Amino acid sequence: MPKISVIVPVYKVEKYLCRCIDSILAQTFTDFDLILVDDGSPDKCGEICEEYAKKDSRIHVIHQKNGGLSAARNTGIDWANANSSSKWITFIDSDDLVTQNYLECLWNEATDSCSSIISCSCLESSGYSSDFGKEEKLEFKRIDINEETIKTIYFEKYVYWIACGKLVKKTILTKYPFTEGRIYEDNPTICRWLVEAGKVSYTKSQLYFYFINPEGISRDAFSLKKLDLSWAFKEQEIFYESIGFKEMQKIVGKDYIIHTINLLKSAYSSPDNKDERVLSLTNEVETYIKEHRNQMTFSPREKKIVSLFLFFKSIKLLKQAMRLYYNAEKLMFWRKK
């Protein structure tokens, strides 16, 4: 009767997959099932998953057509709901790995507290570090979720921003699955998890190794799919408005404006600048700025960015201006606060 379901979406990570699975199977906490979701991977990942499943009865492999990270995670959640007695779920990306006591530490805190989400810190690197897994004092901070604490953890890199490195009650994930067909989907999903959880525990101990994969979907050169970052901020802003978190609405709204302008800067400097999504987003953020800018506090640099965006949009020279901005961003003029 597994207590935890570990969900690993798998896609084009043939050279990293074994070390990920091995780190999970080496856990000191053994009462879990491992769901490997082969998301139509074109390499040998599916075969590797099946070989592991032959060796360990806790492993369950699902093969599906490629639907993206969110679709693979949702498939894992659906399987856990239908087939597992677990009450908790954790996500581990297939090019990452975890310390041997990852599950044990999170599980112990889950049973000792009333928290519905248990989160650890992550070591982020493009190469394996000998410091990862080094024994350190483990202390959890327990947080009641309200607007003030959300404001605090919004700026904490891993509590708020990524789905991995967390132990989450299955009921929360069932209520708030991932939006499929998007990237940056963690952001608007996790803010809902946190509010639904009510209580969260967090440790600064690095129990999760977050591999900076040079081939990862969010680290490519600019492509139109990166416009999803604007969508992610807007979804959060809409959510906080819906629950009356006015300060969070302003914070996320400002980030929506600045990040969208920066995305448009890259879009107008790429071959994709004529795509209708670029024009639509340009008009959308212009309208939002005009309706909300007086409610927000911008730094001098941010004010400059917003004012120039609106000015050049008004005289229909935005494309040329954005290209100049893109080429000039390394100059001190753009770096001044």
Buried (B, 14 or more C-beta within 10 A) or exposed (E): EBBBBBBBBBBBBBEBBEBBBEBBBBBEBEEBBBBBBBBBBEBEBBEBBBBBBEEEEBBBBBBEEEBBBBBBBBBBBBBBBEEBEBBBBBBBBBBBBBBBBBBBBBBBBBEEBEBBBBBBBBBBEEEEEEEBBEEEEBEBEBBEBEBEEBEEBBEEEBBBBBBBBBBBBBBBBEEBBBBBEBBBBBBBBBBBBBBBBBBBBBBBBBBBBBBEBEEBBEEEEBEEBBBBBBBBBBBBBBBBBEBEBEEBBBBBBBBBBBBBBBBBBBBBBBEBBEBEEBBEBBEBBBEBBEEBBEEBEBEEBBEBBBEBBBEBBEEEEBBEBBBBBBEEEEEEEEEEE
